[in-house]
Amino acid sequence: MSTVAELLVDTLAEIGVTQVFGIVGDALNPFTDALRRDGRIEWIGVRHEEGAALAAAGQAKLTGRLGVCCGTTGPGGNHLVAGLYEAKKDHAPVLAISGGVPSDKRGIDYLQEDVPDLLFRDVALYTQTIASPEQAAPVIHQAIAEAYGGRGVAHISVPPDVFASKASAKVPSIATLRPRAGVAPSPTDVDQAVILIEQAKTVAVFCGFGCHGAEVELVQLAERLKAPLMHTYRAKDMLPYDDPHWIGGVGLIGGRPGVDAVMQADLLLMLGTDYPYSEFLPRHGNIVQIDERAFALGRRAPIALGIAGSVRPALEMLLARLPQRSDTAFLDTIRDARREWDAMLDGKADLARSGDKIHPQAVARLVGDRAARDAIIVTDTGEVTLWAANWLRQSGRQKITGSFNNAAVGTGMGIANGAAALDRGRQVILHVGDGGMTMLLGEFMTAVEHKLPVKVVVYDNARWGLVHLEMEGAGNPAAAGANFPNLDFAAFARACGAEGFTARDPARLEEAVDTFLTARGPAILHAIVDPDEMPSMPHIKPDQVWKFGIAKMKERLLALTG
């Protein structure tokens, strides 16, 4: 008869889990020892439990399969919570395991005792303390089923004495513990969508993460309707940058052509996206939205028709009914605008304009163009997201991930470690700001220790860049705390036993990028970039430009007067 710890390990291995991220501790001893003796699952010890949760979430986002993380009693489990919001907000299946105090010590304010089910209640779809070995098998099944079925976080807390006790049964119905299958929409709804599409002279298609797996059908739809395809940031990697149907993003992570197409089309098809920035969506109501999540239909913008279902079967049904269009006038106009926008982006990334300062666009463009064609690109949150996202020319085989809906600074290193652990032979590149890198700096040592060859590009502008933009956009000078000194990130990498490179001279940037990307293991490129560079925004109003100017004048006056 197996112990509860052995039962959990065997179940995880049987459903395909190959790695668990965490930090060891006495409450977890039966579990980590069971992992060691079983041998099928790799234990990856991190330097902070938040890094474990981020790594597990990163894997789940990329694969759709269960990621697993754990922390010991009290603070160990508590530290998981911040990272688990990545899985919650991006709808990725993760199982979080926390150790508990011994059962006979519960309820008397024992060392490190807390009530984890209360703590995890907001971040987790399901949270439960396994109080007896008889409870273990059904709770383990329920937790994993909830994570897969709801595409989110499930949490179990297990006291060490329960972990070490003999389990009374095997986990039932293991064959059901797998990613959720797609759902076909109602044929009646699809028929109504066909009518609305046929009535519209021009159609634009806005693609979200839910379109992954339907790339072929999207291109067929675009060609059938002569419609431009726009994308959210999470969907950017589905097609190559230079695909003629793939116009670009919408909003700050995007460009003017995408915004204009979405706003100007007679009918907008929103596919697999719950895009939160309503100001970039039309208010006319001529929208058909298709999403698996019925609760997301119509909550960002008024719509004419909401269809509950997965994108791929919905597109297959639409393509069987829609006639071929021949009028390309609208598409041609959008493509012309896209060529102009691309020329502007190229100019911003041109090293010839650099002078004595490195522009962040040049760093993002160089690293992106010289990355492996199947690389995994991770972006942290902040101003760095705008550089990395807008100047990356993806290959169509590369994968892009990061903190999308949680939009948390400092998450990138943990997510990148999880991505690299999936396949140590596949290139993983992290774009991160100086502030974000220093938040969980110790997770770079996780990469070194476990031979995770993450390539980290640190954009050093000695400030919280996006905070600066927000302050200046309001016409205010940057406040105290918006700027900060930095360590030498290249020297830090070398101190960790990895390789570190510095880029501060534009004339040597290409050489630095090439050397950095060909380093054998984990490496950091410390890029000192122009702190005053402005992102290229799709539509800035005149009053906003004026506020930026006023803020800059105030900053200079403060610098002169002290």
TIZA-285800 format. One line per 10 residues: number of its first residue (from 1); their letters; for each residue x, y, z of C-alpha. Coordinates in nm, 2 decimals, decimal comma. Layout:
BEGIN
NUM	a	X/Y/Z | ...
//
This chain:
BEGIN
1	mstvaellvd	0,00/0,00/0,00 | 0,13/0,34/-0,10 | 0,17/0,64/0,13 | -0,03/0,96/0,04 | 0,30/1,11/-0,08 | 0,37/0,81/-0,31 | 0,01/0,81/-0,43 | 0,04/1,18/-0,53 | 0,37/1,13/-0,71 | 0,25/0,82/-0,89
11	tlaeigvtqv	-0,07/1,01/-1,00 | 0,13/1,31/-1,13 | 0,37/1,09/-1,32 | 0,09/0,88/-1,47 | -0,08/1,19/-1,62 | 0,24/1,32/-1,77 | 0,39/1,56/-1,52 | 0,77/1,56/-1,56 | 0,88/1,84/-1,32 | 0,79/1,99/-0,99
21	fgivgdalnp	0,91/2,33/-0,89 | 0,95/2,43/-0,52 | 1,17/2,47/-0,21 | 1,22/2,18/0,02 | 1,10/2,19/0,39 | 1,02/1,95/0,67 | 0,65/1,94/0,60 | 0,73/1,83/0,24 | 0,99/1,57/0,33 | 0,76/1,26/0,26
31	ftdalrrdgr	0,67/1,41/-0,08 | 1,02/1,51/-0,19 | 1,15/1,17/-0,07 | 0,88/1,00/-0,27 | 0,98/1,20/-0,58 | 1,34/1,09/-0,53 | 1,26/0,72/-0,49 | 1,01/0,72/-0,79 | 1,26/0,89/-1,03 | 1,01/0,98/-1,30
41	iewigvrhee	0,96/1,34/-1,20 | 1,24/1,60/-1,18 | 1,26/1,82/-0,87 | 1,37/2,17/-0,96 | 1,46/2,36/-0,65 | 1,41/2,74/-0,69 | 1,53/3,03/-0,48 | 1,19/3,17/-0,40 | 0,86/3,00/-0,40 | 0,71/3,27/-0,62
51	gaalaaagqa	0,96/3,16/-0,88 | 0,83/2,80/-0,85 | 0,47/2,92/-0,91 | 0,58/3,13/-1,21 | 0,77/2,84/-1,36 | 0,48/2,61/-1,33 | 0,24/2,87/-1,47 | 0,49/2,93/-1,76 | 0,49/2,57/-1,85 | 0,11/2,54/-1,83
61	kltgrlgvcc	0,06/2,85/-2,05 | 0,29/2,71/-2,32 | 0,16/2,35/-2,32 | -0,19/2,35/-2,18 | -0,08/2,07/-1,95 | -0,07/2,07/-1,57 | 0,21/2,26/-1,41 | 0,30/2,17/-1,05 | 0,47/2,38/-0,77 | 0,50/2,34/-0,40
71	gttgpggnhl	0,61/2,52/-0,08 | 0,63/2,41/0,28 | 0,44/2,52/0,58 | 0,32/2,88/0,63 | 0,55/3,12/0,45 | 0,66/2,86/0,21 | 0,31/2,81/0,08 | 0,22/3,17/0,12 | 0,50/3,28/-0,12 | 0,34/3,07/-0,40
81	vaglyeakkd	0,03/3,29/-0,41 | 0,17/3,59/-0,60 | 0,30/3,37/-0,88 | -0,01/3,16/-0,90 | -0,21/3,47/-1,02 | -0,02/3,42/-1,35 | -0,21/3,09/-1,40 | -0,54/3,23/-1,27 | -0,54/3,53/-1,50 | -0,41/3,35/-1,81
91	hapvlaisgg	-0,63/3,04/-1,75 | -0,36/2,78/-1,72 | -0,39/2,46/-1,52 | -0,16/2,45/-1,22 | -0,16/2,23/-0,91 | -0,01/2,40/-0,60 | 0,09/2,18/-0,31 | 0,16/2,33/0,03 | 0,28/2,15/0,35 | 0,08/2,19/0,66
101	vpsdkrgidy	0,16/2,18/1,03 | 0,12/1,83/1,19 | -0,24/1,74/1,24 | -0,22/1,72/1,62 | -0,08/2,08/1,63 | -0,35/2,24/1,43 | -0,56/2,51/1,59 | -0,32/2,61/1,87 | -0,12/2,88/1,69 | 0,17/2,64/1,62
111	lqedvpdllf	0,49/2,76/1,46 | 0,42/2,89/1,10 | 0,05/2,78/1,13 | -0,20/2,95/0,90 | -0,52/2,86/0,73 | -0,41/2,81/0,37 | -0,76/2,74/0,24 | -0,85/3,09/0,33 | -0,53/3,24/0,18 | -0,56/3,05/-0,15
121	rdvalytqti	-0,94/3,11/-0,19 | -0,91/3,40/-0,43 | -0,64/3,27/-0,66 | -0,76/2,90/-0,67 | -1,06/2,75/-0,83 | -1,03/2,47/-0,57 | -0,85/2,46/-0,24 | -0,86/2,18/0,02 | -0,66/2,05/0,32 | -0,63/1,67/0,32
131	aspeqaapvi	-0,70/1,59/0,68 | -0,68/1,21/0,66 | -0,53/0,95/0,43 | -0,88/0,83/0,34 | -0,96/1,17/0,19 | -0,64/1,18/-0,02 | -0,74/0,99/-0,34 | -1,07/1,17/-0,41 | -0,92/1,51/-0,32 | -0,62/1,46/-0,55
141	hqaiaeaygg	-0,85/1,37/-0,83 | -1,08/1,66/-0,77 | -0,80/1,91/-0,75 | -0,64/1,81/-1,08 | -0,99/1,78/-1,24 | -1,07/2,14/-1,13 | -0,74/2,27/-1,26 | -0,80/2,12/-1,60 | -1,17/2,17/-1,62 | -1,16/2,54/-1,51
151	rgvahisvpp	-0,82/2,61/-1,66 | -0,68/2,76/-1,35 | -0,52/2,69/-1,01 | -0,60/2,41/-0,77 | -0,44/2,39/-0,43 | -0,40/2,11/-0,17 | -0,25/2,14/0,17 | -0,11/1,82/0,33 | 0,02/1,79/0,68 | 0,34/1,58/0,70
161	dvfaskasak	0,18/1,30/0,91 | -0,09/1,26/0,64 | 0,17/1,27/0,37 | 0,35/0,98/0,54 | 0,03/0,78/0,62 | -0,08/0,48/0,41 | -0,34/0,58/0,15 | -0,66/0,37/0,15 | -0,73/0,38/-0,22 | -0,59/0,47/-0,56
171	vpsiatlrpr	-0,69/0,80/-0,74 | -1,00/0,71/-0,94 | -1,07/0,78/-1,31 | -0,72/0,90/-1,40 | -0,80/0,89/-1,77 | -1,03/1,20/-1,71 | -0,74/1,41/-1,59 | -0,64/1,58/-1,91 | -0,67/1,91/-2,10 | -1,03/2,01/-2,19
181	agvapsptdv	-1,14/1,94/-2,55 | -1,27/2,21/-2,78 | -1,65/2,27/-2,80 | -1,85/2,32/-3,12 | -2,09/2,61/-3,12 | -2,46/2,60/-3,20 | -2,53/2,56/-3,57 | -2,81/2,81/-3,53 | -2,56/3,07/-3,40 | -2,32/3,01/-3,68
191	dqavilieqa	-2,61/3,05/-3,93 | -2,68/3,39/-3,78 | -2,32/3,49/-3,80 | -2,32/3,40/-4,17 | -2,61/3,64/-4,22 | -2,43/3,92/-4,04 | -2,11/3,87/-4,23 | -2,29/3,86/-4,57 | -2,46/4,19/-4,48 | -2,14/4,37/-4,41
201	ktvavfcgfg	-1,94/4,53/-4,69 | -1,61/4,52/-4,50 | -1,51/4,27/-4,23 | -1,21/4,28/-3,99 | -1,10/3,98/-3,77 | -0,95/4,03/-3,42 | -0,77/3,72/-3,30 | -0,70/3,62/-2,94 | -0,52/3,34/-2,76 | -0,82/3,12/-2,82
211	chgaevelvq	-0,73/3,10/-3,19 | -0,42/2,89/-3,13 | -0,46/2,57/-3,32 | -0,68/2,74/-3,58 | -0,41/2,91/-3,78 | -0,50/2,73/-4,11 | -0,87/2,82/-4,07 | -0,79/3,18/-3,99 | -0,59/3,23/-4,31 | -0,86/3,06/-4,51
221	laerlkaplm	-1,12/3,29/-4,35 | -0,91/3,60/-4,42 | -0,87/3,49/-4,78 | -1,24/3,41/-4,82 | -1,36/3,74/-4,68 | -1,06/3,96/-4,80 | -1,04/4,06/-4,44 | -0,74/4,18/-4,24 | -0,63/3,97/-3,93 | -0,54/4,16/-3,62
231	htyrakdmlp	-0,42/4,00/-3,30 | -0,38/4,05/-2,93 | -0,03/4,02/-2,78 | -0,10/3,66/-2,67 | -0,19/3,57/-3,03 | 0,10/3,74/-3,20 | 0,31/3,42/-3,24 | 0,04/3,23/-3,44 | 0,15/3,35/-3,78 | 0,48/3,50/-3,92
241	yddphwiggv	0,53/3,87/-3,89 | 0,55/3,91/-4,27 | 0,23/3,70/-4,34 | 0,02/3,93/-4,57 | -0,29/3,86/-4,37 | -0,13/3,93/-4,03 | -0,17/4,31/-4,00 | -0,05/4,35/-3,64 | -0,16/4,42/-3,29 | -0,42/4,66/-3,14
251	gliggrpgvd	-0,35/4,91/-2,87 | -0,01/5,01/-2,72 | 0,12/4,66/-2,81 | 0,03/4,70/-3,17 | 0,00/4,98/-3,42 | -0,22/5,23/-3,60 | -0,32/5,00/-3,89 | -0,46/4,74/-3,65 | -0,66/5,00/-3,45 | -0,79/5,16/-3,77
261	avmqadlllm	-0,90/4,83/-3,92 | -1,09/4,73/-3,61 | -1,26/5,06/-3,58 | -1,34/5,12/-3,95 | -1,47/4,78/-4,06 | -1,85/4,74/-4,10 | -1,83/4,42/-3,89 | -1,57/4,30/-3,65 | -1,52/3,93/-3,57 | -1,37/3,89/-3,22
271	lgtdypysef	-1,24/3,54/-3,21 | -1,11/3,38/-2,88 | -1,03/3,71/-2,71 | -1,16/3,89/-2,41 | -0,95/4,20/-2,49 | -0,97/4,43/-2,19 | -0,89/4,77/-2,34 | -1,24/4,87/-2,45 | -1,11/5,21/-2,58 | -0,96/5,03/-2,88
281	lprhgnivqi	-1,28/4,84/-2,96 | -1,57/4,99/-3,16 | -1,89/5,10/-2,99 | -2,12/5,06/-3,28 | -2,23/4,71/-3,18 | -2,16/4,54/-3,51 | -1,95/4,27/-3,36 | -1,97/3,89/-3,37 | -1,78/3,74/-3,07 | -1,69/3,37/-3,05
291	derafalgrr	-1,54/3,24/-2,73 | -1,55/2,92/-2,52 | -1,63/3,13/-2,21 | -1,99/3,23/-2,24 | -1,95/3,47/-1,95 | -1,70/3,68/-2,16 | -1,93/3,75/-2,45 | -2,02/4,11/-2,48 | -1,85/4,24/-2,17 | -1,58/4,45/-2,33
301	apialgiags	-1,79/4,61/-2,61 | -2,15/4,59/-2,73 | -2,20/4,30/-2,97 | -2,47/4,19/-3,22 | -2,41/3,82/-3,17 | -2,22/3,61/-2,91 | -2,14/3,25/-2,99 | -2,03/3,01/-2,71 | -1,78/2,77/-2,86 | -1,42/2,70/-2,96
311	vrpalemlla	-1,27/2,90/-3,24 | -1,15/2,62/-3,46 | -1,48/2,43/-3,50 | -1,66/2,76/-3,53 | -1,44/2,86/-3,82 | -1,48/2,52/-3,99 | -1,86/2,57/-3,97 | -1,83/2,92/-4,10 | -1,60/2,83/-4,39 | -1,85/2,56/-4,50
321	rlpqrsdtaf	-2,12/2,83/-4,55 | -1,94/3,16/-4,65 | -1,90/3,25/-5,02 | -1,58/3,38/-5,17 | -1,54/3,76/-5,19 | -1,33/3,94/-5,45 | -1,34/4,31/-5,34 | -0,99/4,38/-5,18 | -1,02/4,76/-5,14 | -1,05/4,76/-4,76
331	ldtirdarre	-0,78/4,51/-4,72 | -0,55/4,69/-4,96 | -0,59/5,02/-4,77 | -0,50/4,84/-4,44 | -0,20/4,67/-4,60 | -0,07/5,01/-4,73 | -0,10/5,15/-4,38 | 0,08/4,85/-4,24 | 0,37/4,90/-4,48 | 0,40/5,27/-4,36
341	wdamldgkad	0,39/5,16/-4,00 | 0,65/4,90/-4,05 | 0,88/5,16/-4,22 | 0,84/5,38/-3,91 | 0,93/5,08/-3,68 | 1,24/5,00/-3,90 | 1,36/5,36/-3,87 | 1,32/5,36/-3,49 | 1,53/5,04/-3,47 | 1,80/5,16/-3,72
351	larsgdkihp	2,14/5,17/-3,55 | 2,24/5,46/-3,78 | 2,03/5,70/-3,57 | 2,18/5,60/-3,24 | 2,45/5,85/-3,19 | 2,62/5,77/-2,86 | 2,31/5,61/-2,71 | 2,15/5,26/-2,76 | 1,78/5,28/-2,84 | 1,58/5,00/-2,69
361	qavarlvgdr	1,40/4,94/-3,02 | 1,74/4,85/-3,17 | 1,81/4,60/-2,89 | 1,46/4,43/-2,93 | 1,49/4,42/-3,31 | 1,84/4,27/-3,32 | 1,77/4,01/-3,05 | 1,45/3,91/-3,22 | 1,59/3,89/-3,57 | 1,89/3,68/-3,45
371	aardaiivtd	1,69/3,45/-3,23 | 1,64/3,09/-3,32 | 1,34/3,04/-3,55 | 1,17/2,82/-3,29 | 1,28/3,02/-2,98 | 1,05/3,08/-2,69 | 1,03/3,46/-2,62 | 0,94/3,57/-2,27 | 0,86/3,93/-2,19 | 0,84/4,09/-1,85
381	tgevtlwaan	0,60/4,37/-1,78 | 0,65/4,74/-1,82 | 0,80/4,96/-2,09 | 1,01/4,66/-2,19 | 0,69/4,49/-2,31 | 0,64/4,77/-2,57 | 0,99/4,73/-2,71 | 0,99/4,35/-2,71 | 0,64/4,31/-2,85 | 0,64/4,59/-3,12
391	wlrqsgrqki	0,98/4,53/-3,26 | 0,98/4,15/-3,27 | 0,93/4,00/-3,62 | 0,82/3,65/-3,51 | 0,88/3,35/-3,74 | 0,55/3,18/-3,69 | 0,73/2,89/-3,51 | 0,85/3,09/-3,22 | 0,63/3,10/-2,90 | 0,57/3,42/-2,70
401	tgsfnnaavg	0,47/3,42/-2,34 | 0,48/3,65/-2,04 | 0,25/3,81/-1,78 | -0,04/3,89/-2,00 | -0,36/3,94/-1,80 | -0,19/3,96/-1,46 | 0,06/4,22/-1,61 | 0,30/4,18/-1,31 | 0,65/4,32/-1,31 | 0,93/4,07/-1,21
411	tgmgiangaa	0,76/3,76/-1,33 | 0,97/3,70/-1,64 | 1,26/3,51/-1,49 | 1,04/3,25/-1,32 | 0,83/3,20/-1,64 | 1,15/3,17/-1,85 | 1,29/2,90/-1,62 | 0,97/2,70/-1,66 | 0,99/2,73/-2,03 | 1,35/2,63/-2,05
421	aldrgrqvil	1,29/2,33/-1,83 | 1,05/2,19/-2,09 | 1,33/2,15/-2,34 | 1,69/2,25/-2,24 | 1,79/2,23/-2,61 | 1,54/2,50/-2,72 | 1,64/2,86/-2,70 | 1,46/3,07/-2,44 | 1,50/3,45/-2,44 | 1,38/3,68/-2,17
431	hvgdggmtml	1,33/4,06/-2,23 | 1,32/4,23/-1,89 | 1,36/4,58/-1,75 | 1,61/4,66/-1,48 | 1,34/4,69/-1,22 | 1,17/4,36/-1,31 | 1,50/4,18/-1,31 | 1,60/4,29/-0,96 | 1,26/4,18/-0,82 | 1,34/3,80/-0,83
441	lgefmtaveh	1,71/3,82/-0,90 | 1,77/3,49/-0,72 | 1,58/3,30/-0,99 | 1,88/3,35/-1,22 | 2,07/3,12/-0,98 | 1,79/2,87/-1,03 | 1,87/2,88/-1,41 | 2,24/2,83/-1,34 | 2,19/2,55/-1,09 | 1,96/2,35/-1,31
451	klpvkvvvyd	2,14/2,43/-1,64 | 1,84/2,61/-1,78 | 2,01/2,81/-2,07 | 1,79/3,12/-2,05 | 1,92/3,42/-2,23 | 1,83/3,73/-2,03 | 1,83/4,08/-2,20 | 1,81/4,35/-1,93 | 1,70/4,69/-2,06 | 1,87/4,93/-1,81
461	narwglvhle	1,71/5,28/-1,82 | 1,76/5,33/-1,44 | 1,39/5,38/-1,38 | 1,04/5,24/-1,38 | 1,00/5,32/-1,74 | 0,62/5,27/-1,77 | 0,56/5,46/-1,45 | 0,75/5,75/-1,60 | 0,53/5,74/-1,91 | 0,21/5,73/-1,69
471	megagnpaaa	0,33/6,03/-1,49 | 0,44/6,23/-1,79 | 0,12/6,14/-1,97 | -0,07/6,32/-1,69 | 0,16/6,62/-1,72 | 0,35/6,55/-1,40 | 0,73/6,52/-1,36 | 0,86/6,18/-1,25 | 0,81/6,14/-0,87 | 1,06/6,02/-0,61
481	ganfpnldfa	1,10/5,65/-0,64 | 1,06/5,64/-1,01 | 1,44/5,64/-1,07 | 1,69/5,41/-0,90 | 2,06/5,30/-0,92 | 2,15/4,96/-1,07 | 2,39/4,68/-1,01 | 2,62/4,56/-1,29 | 2,40/4,28/-1,43 | 2,68/4,13/-1,64
491	afaracgaeg	2,91/4,11/-1,34 | 2,63/3,95/-1,15 | 2,59/3,68/-1,41 | 2,96/3,60/-1,39 | 2,94/3,59/-1,01 | 2,67/3,33/-1,05 | 2,89/3,12/-1,27 | 2,72/3,22/-1,60 | 2,82/3,45/-1,88 | 2,76/3,82/-1,87
501	ftardparle	2,79/4,08/-2,14 | 2,75/4,46/-2,15 | 2,62/4,67/-2,43 | 2,66/5,05/-2,40 | 2,82/5,14/-2,74 | 2,58/5,13/-3,03 | 2,87/5,05/-3,27 | 2,93/4,73/-3,08 | 2,57/4,63/-3,01 | 2,55/4,37/-3,30
511	eavdtfltar	2,87/4,20/-3,18 | 2,74/4,19/-2,82 | 2,40/4,04/-2,92 | 2,56/3,77/-3,14 | 2,81/3,67/-2,86 | 2,54/3,67/-2,60 | 2,30/3,45/-2,80 | 2,56/3,19/-2,87 | 2,67/3,15/-2,51 | 2,63/2,79/-2,41
521	gpailhaivd	2,43/2,82/-2,08 | 2,24/3,09/-1,90 | 2,36/3,44/-1,98 | 2,27/3,81/-1,93 | 2,31/4,09/-2,17 | 2,31/4,42/-1,98 | 2,19/4,68/-2,23 | 2,22/5,04/-2,12 | 1,95/5,21/-2,32 | 1,84/5,57/-2,37
531	pdempsmphi	1,60/5,64/-2,08 | 1,42/5,92/-2,27 | 1,31/5,71/-2,57 | 0,94/5,72/-2,63 | 0,73/5,42/-2,75 | 0,54/5,45/-3,08 | 0,17/5,48/-2,98 | -0,11/5,41/-3,23 | -0,31/5,73/-3,17 | -0,18/6,00/-2,93
541	kpdqvwkfgi	-0,41/6,30/-2,89 | -0,26/6,65/-2,91 | -0,34/6,72/-2,54 | -0,14/6,41/-2,45 | 0,16/6,53/-2,65 | 0,13/6,87/-2,47 | 0,13/6,69/-2,13 | 0,44/6,49/-2,21 | 0,62/6,81/-2,31 | 0,51/7,00/-2,00
551	akmkerllal	0,63/6,70/-1,78 | 0,97/6,70/-1,95 | 1,01/7,07/-1,89 | 0,92/7,03/-1,52 | 1,18/6,75/-1,49 | 1,45/6,96/-1,64 | 1,36/7,25/-1,41 | 1,37/7,03/-1,11 | 1,71/6,89/-1,21 | 1,85/7,25/-1,24
561	tg	1,71/7,37/-0,91 | 1,77/7,05/-0,72
//
